Amino acid sequence: MANWKIVFKDGIITKTTIFGDKKTYEVQYVTYVVSQRFMNPDDTTLYFKGKKIAFIMGNVNNRCELLEYIDHFNKFERSLEVDD
């Protein structure tokens, strides 16, 4: 059972706890590390400016979609920096 929910839309990731507390993070500052922790090689830890914000188990349904969103958005931001 999860004790939080992550919604990603329009360059913002919103994390909501079971108590209704919401925190928002700009995707351009979000990074992740994929490692094997609980017998699943796809367990993922999300970081915002180097600070851990979430641990996602590898069997979560939209984990791949979230990681692709982060990669796509960060690649787009890097391409804008190069063009300037």
C-alpha positions as CSV (number, residue, x, y, z in Angstrom):
1,M,0.0,0.0,0.0
2,A,1.4,3.4,-0.9
3,N,1.3,6.3,1.5
4,W,1.6,9.0,-1.1
5,K,0.6,9.8,-4.7
6,I,2.7,11.4,-7.5
7,V,1.1,13.4,-10.3
8,F,3.3,14.7,-13.1
9,K,2.0,17.3,-15.6
10,D,3.2,20.5,-17.3
11,G,6.8,20.4,-16.0
12,I,5.7,20.0,-12.3
13,I,5.7,16.9,-10.1
14,T,3.2,17.0,-7.3
15,K,3.5,14.6,-4.3
16,T,0.5,14.2,-2.1
17,T,0.7,12.4,1.3
18,I,-2.2,10.3,2.8
19,F,-2.8,13.3,5.0
20,G,-3.4,15.6,2.1
21,D,-0.1,17.6,2.3
22,K,1.1,18.6,-1.2
23,K,4.6,19.4,-2.3
24,T,5.4,20.5,-5.9
25,Y,8.8,20.0,-7.6
26,E,10.0,21.4,-10.9
27,V,10.9,18.5,-13.2
28,Q,14.1,20.2,-14.4
29,Y,15.6,19.7,-10.9
30,V,14.4,16.1,-10.4
31,T,16.8,13.2,-10.9
32,Y,16.5,9.5,-10.2
33,V,18.6,6.5,-9.4
34,V,17.5,3.0,-10.4
35,S,18.8,0.2,-8.1
36,Q,17.9,-3.2,-6.7
37,R,16.7,-2.8,-3.1
38,F,13.7,-5.1,-2.4
39,M,14.4,-8.0,-4.8
40,N,13.3,-5.9,-7.8
41,P,16.0,-4.5,-10.1
42,D,13.8,-1.5,-11.1
43,D,13.4,0.1,-7.7
44,T,13.8,3.8,-8.1
45,T,14.7,6.7,-5.8
46,L,13.7,10.3,-6.8
47,Y,15.7,13.3,-5.8
48,F,15.0,17.0,-6.0
49,K,18.2,19.1,-6.0
50,G,20.0,16.2,-4.4
51,K,17.4,15.6,-1.6
52,K,15.5,12.4,-1.6
53,I,11.8,12.9,-2.2
54,A,10.4,9.5,-2.9
55,F,11.2,5.8,-3.3
56,I,9.3,3.9,-6.0
57,M,9.2,0.1,-6.1
58,G,9.9,-1.4,-9.4
59,N,6.5,-3.0,-9.8
60,V,4.5,0.3,-9.8
61,N,2.3,0.6,-12.9
62,N,3.4,4.1,-14.2
63,R,7.0,4.1,-13.0
64,C,8.4,3.8,-16.5
65,E,6.1,6.6,-17.7
66,L,7.3,8.9,-14.9
67,L,11.0,8.2,-15.7
68,E,10.4,8.8,-19.4
69,Y,8.7,12.1,-18.5
70,I,11.7,13.2,-16.4
71,D,14.2,12.2,-19.1
72,H,12.2,13.9,-21.9
73,F,11.7,17.1,-19.9
74,N,15.4,17.3,-18.8
75,K,16.6,16.6,-22.3
76,F,14.4,19.4,-23.6
77,E,15.7,21.8,-21.0
78,R,19.3,20.9,-21.8
79,S,18.7,21.5,-25.5
80,L,17.3,25.0,-24.8
81,E,20.5,25.8,-22.8
82,V,22.7,24.8,-25.8
83,D,20.7,26.9,-28.2
84,D,21.0,30.1,-26.2
